[in-house]
């Protein structure tokens, strides 16, 4: 195995540095820890996630087991302490990335879960599923706080049901207020976390994945036919209350917030319950 140099000079640009070989099936997703540690997690159809340390010549540090079927996607929390992984058989798992242990399994989806993303403050987790829904969870308690339905009127879609509303991707905007989703009904939807209907929709055929730009002003979406489309996103100046909430939630999990000596309405707001 090749070594991973601490610095890459111009002569090494474009050269293969590492080939991480251990999965036994297709690798579906990759995510780096946002803390700059060069810890990489890979998600695979072999039902595992593998943790690699690229500062240590790509050494595989840990295998995370728990999924009973394919793992489709994974995402780190902003502080790198938690990992979410989603996959077939309605699975949503949360992992403690300090101890490499499972925190909890989130129950609620009725079909394969194919995408996940944390809010910028780490207080919320969005998951997208073939059950036509995006759920917004509190990852610290496992509670479902919001549901964004893509089938109207809402109808239960179970594991055997095929339909044209399967949700393929979900992404949190960096303002912490907006979420984008792609579904098989040829639509991109933009949602606010405090409203249960889209604030804006746009046409898109064969959508597969999406991501916001760093400043949240642009959404990029990739399709099955090899194209990438871009949209100017709904913009709104966040309130001072929301900015304060995000600042608090970046350093305080829900359990600590609920112990603050403040009025109940303030606790509900800080916990994204209102």
C-alpha positions as CSV (number, residue, x, y, z in Angstrom):
1,X,0.0,0.0,0.0
2,X,1.3,3.4,-0.9
3,X,2.1,5.9,1.8
4,X,0.1,9.1,2.2
5,X,2.5,12.1,2.3
6,X,1.8,15.0,4.7
7,X,2.1,17.5,1.8
8,X,1.4,17.0,-1.9
9,X,3.8,18.7,-4.2
10,X,3.0,19.7,-7.8
11,X,4.6,16.6,-9.2
12,X,2.3,14.4,-7.3
13,X,-0.9,16.1,-8.3
14,X,-3.1,13.7,-10.3
15,X,-1.2,10.7,-9.1
16,X,-2.8,7.8,-7.2
17,X,-1.8,8.1,-3.5
18,X,-3.7,5.3,-1.9
19,X,-5.8,2.4,-2.8
20,X,-7.9,1.3,0.1
21,X,-8.8,-2.3,-0.4
22,X,-11.0,-4.2,2.1
23,X,-14.7,-3.9,1.2
24,X,-16.1,-7.0,-0.6
25,X,-18.9,-5.3,-2.4
26,X,-19.6,-2.0,-4.2
27,X,-18.7,1.2,-2.2
28,X,-21.8,3.4,-2.3
29,X,-20.7,6.5,-0.4
30,X,-17.7,8.3,1.2
31,X,-17.5,11.0,3.8
32,X,-14.6,12.8,5.5
33,X,-14.8,13.9,9.1
34,X,-15.2,17.7,9.0
35,X,-12.7,18.4,11.8
36,X,-9.8,18.0,9.3
37,X,-8.5,14.8,10.8
38,X,-8.4,13.0,7.5
39,X,-10.6,10.3,8.9
40,X,-12.6,8.8,6.1
41,X,-15.7,6.6,6.3
42,X,-16.8,4.3,3.4
43,X,-20.3,2.8,3.1
44,X,-20.7,-0.4,1.1
45,X,-23.1,-3.0,-0.2
46,X,-21.2,-5.5,2.0
47,X,-23.4,-4.2,4.9
48,X,-20.5,-2.4,6.6
49,X,-18.9,0.9,7.2
50,X,-15.2,1.2,7.4
51,X,-13.2,3.9,9.1
52,X,-9.8,4.8,7.5
53,X,-7.1,7.1,8.8
54,X,-5.4,8.8,5.8
55,X,-2.8,10.3,8.1
56,X,-1.6,6.8,9.0
57,X,-1.0,5.5,5.4
58,X,-4.8,4.7,5.0
59,X,-4.9,2.4,7.9
60,X,-8.3,0.9,8.5
61,X,-9.2,1.7,12.1
62,X,-12.6,0.1,12.5
63,X,-15.4,-1.8,10.9
64,X,-18.9,-0.6,11.9
65,X,-21.4,-3.5,11.7
66,X,-25.1,-3.4,12.3
67,X,-26.8,-3.0,9.0
68,X,-28.5,-6.2,7.8
69,X,-28.5,-5.1,4.2
70,X,-26.8,-2.6,1.8
71,X,-25.5,0.7,3.2
72,X,-26.4,3.5,0.8
73,X,-25.1,6.7,2.4
74,X,-23.4,8.1,5.5
75,X,-22.8,11.6,7.0
76,X,-20.8,13.1,9.8
77,X,-22.2,15.5,12.3
78,X,-20.5,19.0,12.1
79,X,-18.4,18.3,15.2
80,X,-17.3,14.9,13.8
81,X,-18.5,13.2,17.0
82,X,-21.5,11.4,15.4
83,X,-22.0,9.5,12.1
84,X,-25.3,8.6,10.5
85,X,-25.6,5.7,8.1
86,X,-28.7,4.7,6.1
87,X,-29.5,1.8,3.9
88,X,-31.9,-0.9,2.8
89,X,-34.5,-2.4,5.2
90,X,-35.6,1.0,6.6
91,X,-32.3,1.3,8.4
92,X,-31.0,4.6,10.1
93,X,-28.1,4.2,12.4
94,X,-26.3,6.7,14.6
95,X,-22.7,5.9,15.7
96,X,-20.4,7.4,18.4
97,X,-17.2,8.2,16.4
98,X,-15.1,8.6,19.6
99,X,-15.9,5.0,20.8
100,X,-17.0,3.5,17.4
101,X,-20.1,2.2,18.9
102,X,-23.7,2.4,17.9
103,X,-25.7,5.0,19.7
104,X,-29.2,4.1,18.5
105,X,-31.2,2.9,15.6
106,X,-33.9,5.3,14.4
107,X,-37.3,3.8,13.7
108,X,-39.9,5.4,11.5
109,X,-39.3,4.9,7.7
110,X,-41.3,2.3,5.8
111,X,-38.9,1.6,3.0
112,X,-35.2,1.8,2.1
113,X,-33.5,5.0,3.4
114,X,-31.1,6.3,0.7
115,X,-29.7,9.7,1.9
116,X,-28.9,11.6,5.1
117,X,-27.6,15.0,6.1
118,X,-27.0,16.9,9.4
119,X,-28.0,20.5,9.9
120,X,-25.0,22.9,10.3
121,X,-25.4,23.1,14.1
122,X,-25.8,19.3,14.4
123,X,-29.1,19.6,16.2
124,X,-31.2,18.1,13.3
125,X,-30.8,15.1,11.0
126,X,-32.6,14.8,7.6
127,X,-33.2,11.4,6.1
128,X,-34.7,10.6,2.6
129,X,-36.5,7.4,1.9
130,X,-38.3,5.5,-0.9
131,X,-41.4,5.7,1.4
132,X,-41.9,9.2,-0.2
133,X,-40.9,11.1,2.9
134,X,-38.1,13.1,4.3
135,X,-37.9,13.0,8.1
136,X,-36.2,15.6,10.3
137,X,-35.0,13.9,13.5
138,X,-33.5,15.0,16.7
139,X,-30.4,12.8,16.6
140,X,-29.8,13.2,20.3
141,X,-33.2,11.8,21.3
142,X,-34.3,9.9,18.2
143,X,-37.6,11.9,18.0
144,X,-39.1,12.7,14.6
145,X,-39.6,16.5,14.6
146,X,-40.9,17.1,11.1
147,X,-42.1,15.1,8.1
148,X,-41.9,16.4,4.5
149,X,-44.3,14.3,2.4
150,X,-43.9,13.9,-1.4
151,X,-47.1,12.0,-2.0
152,X,-50.4,13.9,-1.8
153,X,-52.7,12.9,-0.2
154,X,-50.2,11.2,2.2
155,X,-50.5,7.4,1.7
156,X,-48.5,4.7,3.5
157,X,-45.8,3.3,1.2
158,X,-44.4,0.0,2.5
159,X,-41.3,-1.9,1.5
160,X,-42.9,-3.7,-1.5
161,X,-44.6,-0.7,-3.0
162,X,-43.3,0.9,-6.2
163,X,-44.3,4.5,-7.0
164,X,-43.1,7.6,-8.8
165,X,-42.5,9.6,-5.6
166,X,-39.4,7.9,-4.2
167,X,-37.1,10.4,-2.6
168,X,-33.6,10.1,-3.9
169,X,-31.6,12.8,-2.1
170,X,-31.8,15.3,0.7
171,X,-29.5,18.2,1.7
172,X,-29.4,20.8,4.4
173,X,-28.6,24.4,3.5
174,X,-25.9,26.1,5.5
175,X,-28.4,28.6,6.9
176,X,-30.0,25.8,8.9
177,X,-33.4,26.9,7.7
178,X,-33.8,25.2,4.4
179,X,-33.7,21.6,3.1
180,X,-33.7,20.4,-0.5
181,X,-35.0,17.1,-1.8
182,X,-35.1,15.3,-5.1
183,X,-37.9,12.8,-5.9
184,X,-38.8,10.6,-8.9
185,X,-41.8,12.8,-9.7
186,X,-39.4,15.0,-11.6
187,X,-39.4,17.7,-9.0
188,X,-36.8,19.5,-6.8
189,X,-38.4,20.8,-3.6
190,X,-37.1,23.5,-1.3
191,X,-38.5,23.3,2.3
192,X,-38.3,25.4,5.4
193,X,-37.8,23.5,8.6
194,X,-40.8,25.2,10.2
195,X,-43.3,24.6,7.4
196,X,-44.7,21.3,6.2
197,X,-45.1,22.3,2.5
198,X,-42.4,23.3,0.0
199,X,-41.6,27.0,-0.3
200,X,-40.5,26.5,-3.9
201,X,-40.4,23.7,-6.5
202,X,-38.5,23.3,-9.7
203,X,-38.7,20.6,-12.5
204,X,-35.9,18.0,-12.8
205,X,-36.0,14.7,-14.5
206,X,-34.0,11.7,-13.4
207,X,-32.6,13.4,-10.3
208,X,-30.2,11.4,-8.2
209,X,-28.2,13.6,-5.8
210,X,-28.1,17.2,-4.6
211,X,-25.9,19.5,-2.6
212,X,-25.9,23.2,-1.5
213,X,-23.0,25.5,-2.1
214,X,-21.1,26.6,1.0
215,X,-23.0,29.9,1.2
216,X,-26.3,28.2,0.5
217,X,-27.1,30.4,-2.5
218,X,-26.9,27.6,-5.1
219,X,-28.2,24.0,-5.2
220,X,-26.5,21.6,-7.6
221,X,-28.3,18.4,-8.6
222,X,-27.0,15.4,-10.6
223,X,-29.1,13.2,-12.8
224,X,-29.0,9.6,-14.1
225,X,-28.3,10.9,-17.6
226,X,-25.0,12.5,-16.6
227,X,-26.1,16.1,-16.3
228,X,-25.6,18.6,-13.4
229,X,-28.2,21.4,-12.9
230,X,-28.0,24.5,-10.8
231,X,-30.6,26.6,-9.1
232,X,-30.6,29.9,-7.2
233,X,-32.1,28.9,-3.9
234,X,-34.7,30.6,-1.7
235,X,-32.9,33.1,0.4
236,X,-34.0,34.6,3.7
237,X,-32.0,36.6,6.3
238,X,-32.0,34.3,9.4
239,X,-33.5,35.9,12.5
240,X,-31.3,36.8,15.4
241,X,-33.2,34.2,17.4
242,X,-32.3,31.5,14.9
243,X,-28.7,32.5,14.8
244,X,-28.5,32.4,18.6
245,X,-30.2,29.0,18.6
246,X,-27.6,27.6,16.1
247,X,-24.8,29.0,18.2
248,X,-26.1,27.3,21.3
249,X,-26.9,24.0,19.6
250,X,-23.4,23.7,18.1
251,X,-22.1,23.1,21.6
252,X,-25.1,21.7,23.5
253,X,-27.0,18.5,22.8
254,X,-30.8,18.3,23.4
255,X,-30.4,16.8,26.9
256,X,-28.3,19.7,28.1
257,X,-30.6,22.3,26.5
258,X,-33.6,20.8,28.3
259,X,-31.8,21.4,31.7
260,X,-31.4,25.1,31.1
261,X,-33.2,27.3,33.6
262,X,-35.3,29.2,30.9
263,X,-39.0,29.3,30.1
264,X,-40.6,26.3,28.4
265,X,-41.3,28.2,25.2
266,X,-37.6,29.0,24.9
267,X,-36.7,25.4,25.5
268,X,-39.1,24.3,22.8
269,X,-37.5,26.8,20.4
270,X,-34.0,25.8,21.2
271,X,-35.0,22.1,20.8
272,X,-36.6,22.9,17.4
273,X,-40.0,21.9,18.8
274,X,-41.6,25.1,17.5
